[in-house]
Amino acid sequence: MTTRILLLNDPNLNLLGLRDPHLYGSTPLPVVEKRLIEFATGLGVELTAAQRNSEGELVTLLQDAVDSYDGAIINPGPLSHYGLSLRDVIDVIPVPVIEVHLTNIHAREEFRRHSIISAVARGTICGLRVDGYELAIRELLTLVSRESDHGCSQDCRRRPVRVPRCGAPGSALRGRTDRSVPLCHR
């Protein structure tokens, strides 16, 4: 069975190649998407790419992805700082989501340094320009394979597991949702 991944890009990424090429690169988004689709195909992954300038449209695409895709990659751009409805849908859907940023948001202006998406995404990749997408595709392929082949007779990879908050200093489980532990293995 082919792994299906949805790639979503944020408002204004349609301007990739024109907007601040010293930060984001000079390659237009359609060229990047074509490259990523070819890369994914080489790994046996069916990648569908979409870019929207509306948070609501991105939310709808993620809601609809639950029954059609095994995972998602999102570059939320400015919505990573303020997109509460985007954050909420990523927290709720049972497919793994990896957040990607073309630039290193931690080395940018103060208001760009915190992502509300990171707390609910499976992982975050930033600062590697378009190569970050390739890393995200590889990681999602690994996650989907691991979760579907963990030996359980149920399709439990589609049910997120809440890990209770742990107050212990330095705990790796502090306040996160761990979707890598299937429900049947709690």
Residue pairs with C-beta under 8 A, 6 or more apart in sequence:
2 44
2 45
2 46
3 44
3 45
3 46
3 70
3 71
3 140
3 141
3 144
3 145
4 45
4 46
4 48
4 68
4 69
4 70
5 40
5 45
5 46
5 47
5 48
5 69
5 70
5 71
5 72
5 73
5 137
5 140
5 141
6 47
6 48
6 50
6 61
6 62
6 65
6 68
6 69
6 71
6 72
6 73
7 33
7 36
7 47
7 48
7 49
7 50
7 72
7 73
7 74
7 133
8 49
8 50
8 51
8 52
8 58
8 61
8 62
8 72
8 73
8 74
8 75
9 29
9 49
9 50
9 51
9 52
9 74
9 75
9 77
10 51
10 58
10 74
10 75
10 76
10 77
10 78
10 79
10 80
11 52
11 53
11 54
11 55
11 77
11 78
11 79
12 19
12 53
12 77
12 78
13 29
13 51
13 75
13 77
14 29
14 51
14 53
16 24
16 25
16 27
16 28
16 29
16 32
17 24
17 25
17 26
17 27
17 28
17 29
17 31
18 28
23 102
23 103
24 102
24 103
24 129
25 102
25 129
25 130
27 130
29 51
32 130
32 133
33 49
35 130
36 47
36 49
36 130
36 133
36 134
36 137
37 47
37 49
39 134
39 137
40 46
40 47
40 137
41 47
43 137
43 138
43 141
45 137
45 141
47 137
48 69
50 61
52 58
52 61
55 79
55 83
55 85
55 86
56 85
58 74
58 76
58 79
58 83
58 86
59 85
59 86
59 89
62 72
62 74
62 86
62 89
62 90
62 93
62 97
63 89
63 93
65 72
65 93
65 95
66 93
66 94
66 95
69 95
70 95
70 140
70 144
70 148
71 95
71 96
71 97
71 98
71 140
71 143
71 144
72 93
72 95
72 96
72 97
72 98
72 140
73 97
73 98
73 100
73 133
73 136
73 137
73 140
74 86
74 90
74 97
74 98
74 99
74 100
74 117
74 121
75 99
75 100
75 101
75 102
75 133
76 83
76 86
76 99
76 115
76 117
77 101
79 86
79 117
80 99
80 101
80 105
80 115
80 116
80 117
80 118
81 111
81 112
81 114
81 115
81 116
82 116
83 116
83 117
84 116
86 117
87 116
87 117
87 119
87 120
90 97
90 117
90 120
90 121
91 120
91 177
92 160
94 157
94 158
94 159
94 160
94 179
95 158
96 122
96 140
96 143
96 144
96 147
96 179
97 120
97 121
97 122
98 121
98 122
98 123
98 124
98 125
98 136
98 139
98 140
99 115
99 117
99 118
99 121
99 123
99 124
99 125
100 124
100 125
100 126
100 132
100 133
100 136
101 115
101 124
101 125
101 126
101 127
101 132
102 126
102 127
102 128
102 129
102 130
102 132
103 126
103 127
103 129
104 126
104 127
105 112
105 113
105 115
105 126
105 127
106 113
106 126
106 127
107 127
115 124
117 124
118 124
119 175
119 176
120 177
122 143
122 179
122 180
123 136
123 139
125 132
125 135
125 136
126 132
128 135
143 180
144 157
146 180
147 157
147 180
147 182
148 157
150 157
150 182
150 185
152 182
152 184
152 185
154 184
156 182
156 183
156 184
156 185
157 182
159 182
159 183
160 177
160 179
161 177
161 178
161 179
161 181
161 182
161 183
161 186
162 177
163 173
163 176
163 177
163 178
163 181
165 174
165 175
166 173
166 174
166 175
167 174
168 174
